Amino acid sequence: MRTDTSETGLERLICIALTGSPCDPPIGETVGEPQPSYGGNGWIPGNRNDYDRDYCVDIVQLREFIKNTQPRLHDALDLKHASPTRQKFLARLQGEISKRGVIDVLRKGIKHGPHDITLFYGTPSPDNPLAVERFAQNRFSVTRQLRYSNTETQRALDICLFINGLPLATFELKNSLTKQTVDDAVEQYKRDRNPREKLFEFGRCAVHFAVDEHEVRFCTHLRGKSSWFLPFNKGWNDGAGNPPNPDGIKTDYLWKRILSIDELTNIIENFAQIVEVKDEKTGKRRRTQIWPRYHQLDVVRKLLADVEECGAGKRYLIQHSAGSGKSNSIAWLAHQLIGVKKDGKEVFDSIIVVTDRVILDKQIRDTIAQFSQVRATLGHAERSGD
């Protein structure tokens, strides 16, 4: 059967893969649940009418998550009603996301008055049934044709992904049938998506994807014409692009694999981050939002899997090119290796990173320090005797 790769067809294809439903925009407030007759992998169909444009949240999904996991807070925050109490909480939530970014808010939650509010439950230990239950109560939802603007009210994103009501990723989709490609999706983000819109502010979403049936690109900070998009492709024949896919379109790895609940949780917990970068000439610091490229995820995942199976002692050679993000790949690998276990025991007592260039040494040191959530785990040596 030929795959429908029109824009609408691509929207429906992604939604069916994630939720089991085409997620056709409904009317009225809805708490969606997966429809197993189609399949899906645990995502929930969202409703664009549930999106609060002032506070950039899917209020229904946020409310249901808190009601199911923290029922006392649901009542204390008066989430059922558009009351001053709820508005104060949403304003606090919005402020924390603006200050810290959505990834950090998901990881650590927020404090609002006397309340400590959890906004995401991370990967559970298999032997902890309560943690397994909590993780299953996260609400990963997909909304099509999201109208996000208070001023240009008919502008809509093709797809927006939410976790517990907080927007995480946006999509612009194109297809060759209308003679449009991923380049046109990138151009649409640059030209038509006003970076002053609250949804597109720095850190509000973790990533913005431009997708067609052949390629994927992404951007972590929309800045109009200055928006910088990187490829998120698997590579093909030692070059760019994606290999042929006998089971569908070339880019379906994005929603079938990368956006699976377990893999996306892994990215949130171990890869995505806002880091501070210091300009050595001016001394000024600027914040940069990091999202891994496909090849970075792939190499770290493969190395960790091999260590889990074989233990310590093997040697690996990773080929890279200039600008491939090797510092981040090394940092992600280093801080995840320390937690790898084989037969119930930790494989490594410590991880040592050796470089032969001063600039690279500082870059990797700073990167590991910012990715390591427990700072005491990092030490630095200038020479072998340190």
C-alpha positions in Angstrom: 0.0 0.0 0.0 1.3 3.4 -0.9 2.0 5.7 2.0 0.1 9.0 2.0 2.9 11.6 2.2 0.8 14.7 1.8 1.2 17.1 4.7 -2.2 16.0 6.2 -1.3 12.4 5.5 2.0 12.8 7.2 0.4 14.4 10.2 -2.0 11.5 10.4 0.7 8.9 9.9 2.8 10.3 12.8 -0.2 10.5 15.1 -1.4 7.0 14.3 2.1 5.7 15.0 2.3 7.5 18.3 -1.3 7.3 19.6 -3.2 4.8 17.6 -5.4 7.6 16.4 -5.1 10.1 13.5 -5.7 12.9 16.1 -8.0 14.8 13.8 -8.7 18.1 15.5 -11.8 17.6 17.7 -14.3 20.1 19.0 -14.6 20.8 22.7 -12.6 19.9 25.8 -11.4 16.3 25.7 -9.2 14.0 27.7 -7.9 11.7 25.1 -6.9 8.1 25.6 -5.0 5.8 23.1 -7.1 3.8 20.7 -5.5 0.3 20.6 -7.3 -0.8 17.5 -4.7 1.2 15.5 -1.7 0.3 17.5 0.2 3.3 18.9 2.9 3.3 21.5 1.4 5.0 24.5 0.9 8.6 23.4 -2.4 10.4 23.9 -4.3 12.4 21.3 -4.4 16.0 22.4 -7.1 18.6 21.7 -6.0 22.0 20.4 -8.9 23.6 22.2 -7.3 22.7 25.5 -4.2 24.8 24.8 -3.9 27.9 26.9 -2.2 30.5 24.7 -1.4 32.8 27.6 0.5 30.3 29.6 1.6 27.8 26.9 0.2 24.7 28.5 -2.4 22.0 27.6 -4.4 22.7 30.7 -6.4 19.5 30.5 -3.4 17.2 30.2 -1.6 19.1 33.0 -4.7 19.0 35.2 -5.2 15.2 34.6 -1.6 14.5 35.4 -1.6 16.4 38.7 -5.0 15.0 39.6 -3.9 11.4 39.1 -0.5 11.7 40.7 -0.8 14.5 43.3 -4.6 14.8 44.1 -4.1 17.1 47.0 -2.3 19.6 44.8 -5.1 19.4 42.2 -7.5 20.7 44.8 -5.1 23.2 46.4 -4.3 24.7 43.0 -7.9 24.7 41.9 -7.0 23.3 38.5 -10.6 22.6 37.6 -11.5 26.2 37.5 -10.1 29.4 35.8 -9.7 31.0 39.2 -7.0 33.4 40.5 -5.5 30.5 42.4 -5.0 28.5 39.2 -3.7 31.6 37.4 -1.1 32.2 40.0 0.2 28.7 39.7 0.3 28.9 35.9 2.1 32.2 36.1 4.6 30.6 38.4 5.0 27.6 36.1 5.5 29.9 33.1 8.1 31.9 34.9 10.1 28.9 35.9 10.1 27.6 32.3 11.2 31.0 31.1 14.0 31.0 33.6 15.2 27.4 33.6 13.8 25.8 30.4 11.2 23.1 30.0 13.8 20.3 30.4 14.9 21.4 33.8 11.4 22.0 34.9 10.4 18.5 33.8 13.4 17.0 35.6 13.2 18.9 38.9 9.6 20.2 39.1 8.8 23.6 40.7 8.1 25.0 44.1 5.0 27.1 44.4 4.3 28.6 47.8 4.3 25.7 50.2 3.9 23.1 47.4 6.6 21.0 45.8 5.1 20.1 42.4 6.4 17.1 40.4 5.8 17.6 36.7 7.4 14.4 35.3 8.3 11.0 36.6 11.5 9.6 35.2 12.7 6.1 34.2 11.9 3.7 37.1 14.0 1.0 38.5 12.4 -2.3 37.6 12.4 -3.4 41.2 10.4 -0.3 42.3 6.7 -1.0 41.6 5.7 2.5 42.8 8.1 4.2 40.5 6.9 2.0 37.6 3.3 3.0 38.4 4.3 6.7 38.6 6.1 6.6 35.3 3.1 5.1 33.6 1.0 8.0 34.8 3.0 10.5 32.7 0.9 11.9 29.9 2.7 12.1 26.5 0.2 13.8 24.1 0.1 14.8 20.5 -1.8 17.8 19.2 -2.4 18.5 15.5 -2.9 22.0 14.0 -2.1 23.8 17.2 -3.2 27.4 17.1 -0.6 29.0 19.4 -0.9 32.8 18.9 -3.1 35.4 20.6 -2.5 38.0 17.9 -2.4 35.9 14.7 -5.1 33.6 15.9 -5.3 31.3 12.8 -1.7 30.5 12.6 -1.2 26.8 13.4 1.7 24.4 13.9 1.3 21.0 12.1 2.1 19.1 15.3 3.1 19.9 18.9 4.2 17.3 21.4 3.4 17.7 25.1 4.5 16.0 28.3 2.0 16.4 31.1 0.7 19.4 29.4 4.0 21.2 28.9 5.1 21.7 25.2 8.3 19.9 24.3 8.6 19.8 20.5 7.0 21.4 17.4 6.8 20.1 13.9 6.5 21.6 10.4 5.9 19.0 7.8 6.4 19.2 4.0 6.1 16.7 1.1 7.4 16.4 -2.4 4.0 15.9 -3.9 3.4 19.6 -3.6 7.0 20.3 -4.6 8.0 21.3 -1.1 10.8 19.8 0.9 12.4 20.1 4.3 14.0 23.3 3.1 10.6 24.8 2.9 9.8 23.7 6.4 12.9 25.3 7.6 12.1 28.5 5.7 8.6 28.5 7.3 10.0 28.4 10.8 12.4 31.3 9.9 9.8 33.4 8.1 6.4 32.6 9.6 7.1 31.6 13.2 7.6 34.8 15.2 10.3 34.2 17.9 8.5 36.7 20.1 5.6 34.3 20.4 5.6 32.8 23.9 5.7 29.2 22.6 8.9 30.0 20.6 10.8 31.8 23.4 14.1 30.3 24.3 13.7 27.2 26.4 9.9 27.0 26.2 10.2 24.0 23.8 13.2 21.8 23.7 13.3 21.3 19.9 11.6 22.3 16.7 11.6 19.7 13.9 11.4 20.3 10.1 10.4 17.1 8.4 9.6 15.7 5.0 9.6 12.1 3.7 13.3 12.2 3.1 15.0 14.3 5.7 14.7 15.7 9.3 16.3 18.9 10.6 16.0 20.5 14.0 16.5 23.8 15.8 16.6 24.5 19.5 16.2 28.3 19.4 14.1 30.0 16.9 15.5 33.4 16.0 13.8 34.3 12.7 16.2 34.4 9.8 19.1 33.6 12.2 17.5 30.2 13.3 20.1 27.5 12.9 18.9 24.1 11.8 21.0 20.9 12.1 20.4 17.6 10.3 18.8 14.8 12.3 19.4 12.1 9.7 20.8 8.6 9.9 23.3 9.0 7.1 23.5 6.9 4.0 26.5 5.5 2.0 29.0 7.4 4.2 27.2 10.6 3.4 24.1 12.8 4.3 20.5 11.8 4.1 18.7 8.6 5.1 18.7 5.1 3.7 15.8 3.6 1.8 13.1 2.2 4.1 11.4 -1.0 2.7 8.7 -0.6 5.4 7.7 3.0 4.9 9.1 6.5 4.4 12.7 7.3 5.1 12.1 9.5 8.1 9.7 7.3 10.1 12.6 6.4 12.5 11.8 9.8 14.1 8.4 8.9 15.4 8.8 5.1 15.5 12.0 5.1 17.5 13.3 8.5 18.7 9.8 9.6 19.9 9.0 6.3 21.7 8.2 7.1 25.3 11.3 5.3 26.6 13.7 6.8 24.1 12.3 10.3 24.6 12.5 10.0 28.3 16.2 8.9 27.9 16.9 12.1 25.9 15.2 14.3 28.6 17.1 12.6 31.4 20.5 12.2 29.8 21.0 14.4 26.8 18.9 17.5 26.4 20.1 20.5 28.5 20.5 24.2 28.6 24.2 25.1 29.1 26.1 28.3 29.6 28.8 29.2 27.1 31.4 31.8 27.9 32.8 34.0 25.1 36.6 34.0 25.8 37.0 37.4 24.1 34.2 39.4 25.8 33.8 37.3 29.0 30.1 37.3 28.5 28.0 34.2 29.0 25.1 33.1 26.9 22.7 30.2 27.3 22.5 27.5 24.6 19.9 24.8 24.4 21.3 21.4 23.5 19.5 18.6 21.7 21.4 15.5 20.5 21.8 14.8 16.8 20.9 11.3 15.5 24.5 10.2 15.2 25.3 11.3 18.7 22.4 9.3 20.2 23.4 6.4 18.0 27.0 6.2 19.1 26.3 6.7 22.8 23.5 4.2 22.8 25.6 1.5 21.0 28.6 2.0 23.3 26.5 1.8 26.4 24.7 -1.3 25.2 28.0 -3.0 24.4 29.5 -2.2 27.8 26.3 -3.5 29.5 26.7 -6.8 27.6 30.5 -7.2 27.6 31.7 -5.2 30.6 34.9 -3.2 30.7 38.1 -3.9 28.8 37.2 -3.5 25.1 38.6 -0.8 22.8 36.5 1.3 20.4 37.3 3.7 17.6 34.8 6.3 16.8 35.3 8.2 13.5 34.1 11.8 13.6 34.4 15.0 11.5 34.8 18.6 12.4 31.6 20.1 13.8 30.1 16.7 14.6 29.6 17.6 18.2 32.3 15.2 19.6 32.6 17.2 22.9 29.0 16.6 23.7 29.2 13.0 22.6 32.2 12.4 25.0 30.4 14.3 27.8 27.2 12.3 27.4 29.1 9.0 27.3 31.3 9.8 30.2 28.5 10.7 32.6 26.3 7.8 31.6 29.1 5.2 31.7 29.5 5.8 35.4 26.1 4.3 36.0 26.3 1.3 33.8 25.8 -2.1 35.6 26.5 -5.6 34.5 25.2 -8.5 36.6 23.9 -6.0 39.1 27.3 -4.4 39.7 28.8 -1.1 38.5 31.2 -1.7 35.6 33.4 1.4 36.3 34.6 3.0 39.5 35.6 6.2 37.5 35.8 7.5 34.0 38.9 9.3 32.7 38.8 11.5 29.6 42.2 12.2 28.0 42.7 14.9 25.4 45.8 16.3 23.7 44.7 19.8 23.0 44.2 22.6 25.5 41.1 24.1 23.8 39.5 20.7 23.5 40.4 19.8 27.1 38.6 22.9 28.4 35.7 22.4 26.1 35.1 18.8 27.2 35.7 19.6 30.9 33.1 22.4 30.8 30.7 20.3 28.9 30.9 17.3 31.2 30.6 19.7 34.2 27.3 21.1 32.9 25.8 17.8 31.8 26.7 16.1 35.1 23.8 16.7 37.4 25.9 15.8 40.4 28.9 18.2 40.3 30.9 16.4 42.9 31.4 13.5 40.4 33.8 15.6 38.3 37.5 16.3 38.9 40.0 17.9 36.5 43.8 17.3 36.2 46.2 19.4 34.1 48.9 16.8 34.2 49.4 13.1 35.1 50.6 13.8 38.7 47.4 15.8 39.7 
